[in-house]
Amino acid sequence: MQPRSAVVKWSFFAGLALILSGCALTSELKENESTTADIEKQTVVETPAEKDSAAIKYTKLDSPTMFEILAAEMMVQKGQMAPAFEILYPLAQKTQDKALAERVFQISMATYDIDNIEKATELWRTVSPESAVAWRASFLLSLRNNQIPLALEQWETFHSLSKTDLYEDLTTSVGKVVASVPKDAGLEFFRKLSEKYDQAWSSYYALAMAAAVYQEPQIGISAVEKARSLLPRSERKTSESQIYHLMSKLYLLGEEPLKGIEALESYVDENPQDLLLQERFARLQVQAKQYEAAEQRYQSIIKAEPKAYTSRLSLALIQLERKAFDEAEQNLLKVIEEPSYIAVGNYYLGILYQDSNRFKLAETAFKKVVSPSYYVDAQLHLSEIYFAQGNASKAYATLDAMPVTDKLDRIKVLRAKAIFYGAEAKYFSAIDLYDQALKIEPNNIDVLKAQSMLFFKVEKFTEYEANLLKVLKQDDNDVDVLNALGYFYVEQHVKLEQAYTLLTKALSLSPDSYYILDSLGWYYYQLKQYDQALDYLNKAFKVEEDEEVLIHLVTAYWHNNQINRAKSLWQKYHQKFSQNERVQNLINELELKGSQ
């Protein structure tokens, strides 16, 4: 629902800081991933040993050694982790003291030096081979180095020493692995564990959890389905819900909402009290464009929990989409009662008021949006309002006043200015602005497409073609560009074989698109294959009574010597397009050409 999204990446060192923590990913992956700032708070300073270094119990060490330890601890208190490590690591090697080896490991993580961490881990494991945590640190480091067989051996040792069951060790390990290990190694590691424990539902569940974090929904869906099939009857009451929660998350990440609805529907209907699952199911219904069903489900959620602000916001957006402005407004006004939803609520209130032509209210709402997540987009809408009201100078001033540093936001501002310039017929100035945006992001598809339209207007056809080809190089399934380029070749009567290839591919991707049917019809018209042209053009006009299609259809009938049919069709529909001068003069134009 946000105007932009951010993907949070966990750093390796921030992930390693979790090794000593006892928390685990249990029944559910968190709805909102921690931000980098949140993760960075989980440094070694937060470990119990750092909070109270005096709590460490060393074996009997001589006075000089204890003096050096105390000196190093003073460095730690001052944040001088690397010098402290350089003092303590040799002492731990010399004394082989278990508590000191553990302490060295803790400090090694705070140095953020991978060599220090690896040395300290090996020492701790050697001195304390009975420590499950030392082996946990070891398998994570091995995974980080893509040493999967070694990591599996070390995990087995960790599990044998752990005091918890297989489920707990697997799900705890997911949290550690996804925080610090690259996707390929992490997924392969959990695949191997699921093969080893192929009758344990928890092994597949762990693989599915990892797949969700690594954004691999297909792998996750297969794994969680297997977990569900292996779940013993005795555990269904306690574990079935978490399987369905994870399944819903994975289907939301994927691109097959209908399959997700089918897989989840029975369980969701049997558990109306599970509001989180109900909310996710409603989101799947939105993805599947089942808006009416989603709206009803959101209303049920809100009835059960009036403070379900995410669901209320989602409901408002559906109502906004179908232009039920009064209902959407009431829900958004309730949304902004919750402080954490003020920015998003006002942002969408602004859009609502703008779409319903209540510009003063829209301006007031957008001006209340100060959150970084929505600020730029709110200002863009404000500039759009000012421009639509004829105050171009205020629109440009609003854009220029924004302190924009993020490159994507800079592109947004440049695009907005280019759109305004284009509306003022300052086509070359608009093209220059798009060039500036492409210097920031050369392969921005939206910018390339927008600029191509301007190239066409100023008849810079070489540049027009080049932009469209750049887009297709990145996404050869872009239906609009396939059609645009194919139709351009047809109109120019060049590269007709390529035009046919482009247009037939576009039609295969979007078989009911009237404008692609029209383009193919016009392709056959250019070849003077009028029967085939009329077949496609009639199909296009049946889908959408469009003015351009009407022009093509009448013209094709005329040149196929079906003059009366052409005139009859024009007579029936031309008044529908009274503002289109070409439609109004079409018969005169055809008669004039015919007499020449």
Phi, psi and omega in degrees: 000340181286152180292343175209160180233157179234135176264121182271125178252129179274128179286157180301313184290321177297324177293319179297333179296345179274351186302318184279345184287152182267353185288152181224157168281112185259252190285344189206133169291142184301143179297317181242121179295149178297146174282164179303320180298320179297319182293320183297340177289340184272051179276180181298336179301336182274355180284150181305322183293327178288323182294329182215081185296336180291346182285347180289131182254103177274157169289175186293113180246154182287166186298314179302320179295316180296324179297317180294323178297314180297322178296318179295321179295327176295322176297320179300316180300332179269004179081014181267073189289316183297312177299323179297318178299316181299332177278314190281328183298311177298325178295319179293321176299317184291314187274338185055031181281128185296313181295322180291322177297320178295318180297320178298320178298315179303314182289328179300323180294326180286345176281342183055034179244115186298325178296317178299316182296317181295318179297315182294322179296314180298319179296313182299317180295323180292317182285325183235068182296347179270359183274115179297322183295324178297320179289328176296316177299323182294314183291330177293319178294321178296319177296320180301328179267012178063027177264074189293314178302317178295319179299322179294318177298316181292325177295320179299320177295316176305312182296322181292331181269342182292151179263008180248169185278179184299316180303312183296317181293322179293311184290326173298319181296327178302312181302319180289317186292310185293341180280342188220352187246136177302158189303309186301314180292319181297314181292320179297322178300313182285334172298314180297321178294323178291330176289322180291316181254061190285353176252004181259119182300328184293333180290322177285327177296318178297318177299319179294321177300314180296318180298324179296315180291322180280004177061045176237074188298325182295318176298316182295318182297316178299318182291317183289329174296320177294319178300318180296320181292334182266351184295120180295151179303324183295340183254001186296321182297325184266335189241344185297322183297321181292329175296315180290327176297314180293321179299317180297321179297318181293318179294327176293329178285335185274192185238023181231068183299328180296321177294322177297317178299316180297318183290328188260341194303313183298313182293320180298316181294330180280348184229064182295340181282346179276089189289328177297316179293322177299318181295318180293321179296321177298321178295323175297320178296323176296314179301325180275005180065026174268066191294321181296315179295320179296318180299316179297321181292317177300321179296323178294321179297314182293325178297320179285327182218092183302339181266018176281078190293326178297317179293321179295321177296315179299318178299316180300322181291324175296316179296323177296320180298321180267013174063030171273072192297320182296315180294316179298319181298316181299319179290320180292325177295329175284326179300317184285359172289337177270120186308321183287351180249008184299315183295308183293323179296314179293325178301311182284334170298318177301316179296318179301311181294324178295315181293334180260016174063028174258076194291326179296315177295322179298315180299317179298316181295313182296326181290342178278351183273107180242351179297135180304331182293334185235352189300309183299316181294324177296317179294325177297319178294321177300315180297324179295319178297313181299319181295317181296332179275004177088008181256072184297322182298321178290325178297312180293323179297322178297317179293318182290336184280348183285128175279082187264124177243326180295135187294324179292324177292323177299320178295320178301316181294316179298320179295318179299314179298320180297320178297317178296316178299319179298319179295333178270009181064023175266068191296319183290325175295320178295319178299319178298321179294320176296325175299319178298319179295322181287338173291328178284317181219090189300334185251025180292111186297317182297320180292316179301318181292316180296318180293325181299324179297322178289321176303321180294318180300321182265011175061034172266075192289331177297315179292323177302309180298318182299317180297316181295322177295325176297320178296314182294333177295328179272323182219095184279006175249016177286103188299316182298320181285321175304315180292315183299315182290318178299315180293324177300314178298320180297312181298321180279351182057046177228158175045049186292330176295317177295321179301315180298317180298315181296315185288321179292326175293317178301317181293325178294330179278332182218076190293342182255015182280117184294326184285334175285319175301319178298317181297318179293322176299319180289330175300311180292328176299316180297331177275000182065024174265077194291326180298314178292324178299313181295326179300310181291320183292323176294322176297318180297316183290332177292325178287316184211120178282078185263146184295321180293320178296320179300316178302313181295319184292314178299317180297319180294317177299317182301312183280353173265014179064027173254064188298314182297322179295320179296314181295320180297318180295316178297316181299323183289325191244349191294331180291338178295335183241053186296338181275351183266106184297324181296317179298315184297326183260009190298312183296318177300319180297316181292321179293322180295316179294325181291334182275350183276000000 
